[in-house]
Amino acid sequence: MYGDPWYDALASGWGEVDGTGAPAPVVPPASRERTGGASEVYLEVQRSEAFQEVRSRYRRFVIPALVLFLTWYVGYVVTAQTAPGLMARPVAGSVNVAMVAGIGQFLTTFLLTWAYARHARLRRDRAALDLRWDTQELTRRLRGAER
């Protein structure tokens, strides 16, 4: 139970009462002295070349995608407010430019979701999984040395 590096307090119990009407006591941290242990493993992994490459691949996709999507979204909203005549222009029958652009917003959201999932699957998932296994192996060795 205390071997878990993320364990500090119960996940539930925040603000709950203990049956007497008083707030439930906070679980104290583990009594054994921690000398870095698992936190050092995670810091070592974070500093590693492989982790930096995964983060770099993530940023190279997300930042341009975010900028493009927000530009498209803000452009749609600003155009709707500043050029209502343009947005009301019919395209086909009773379908106008605003309706086409609104549908385009939904379509680009789905397209971006698909592109992100594909990018993650092809360019990051394998490397991230390898990092996960390496981290688990390092923490497993650390726990074995503590016992």
RACORFEN-V69279 format. One line per field, one symbol per residue. phi: phi as a letter, one per 40 degrees, with the letter a starting at -180 (. if undefined). psi: psi as a letter, one per 30 degrees, with the letter a starting at -180 (. if undefined). Layout:
# RACORFEN-V69279
phi = ???
psi = ???
This chain:
# RACORFEN-V69279
phi = .ccccccbaccbhcgccchcgccccccccdcccbbhfcccccccccccccccccccccccccccccccccccccdcccccccbcccccccbagccbccccccccccccccccccccccccccbbdcccccccccccccccccccccc
psi = effkffjelkelfjgllgffflkkkkkllkfkkkheceeeeeeeeefleeeeeeeeeeefeeeeeeeeeeeeeeeeeeeeefifeeffkkejbgkleeeeeeeeeeeeeeeeeeeeeeeeeffeeeeeeeeeeeeeeeeeeeeeff.
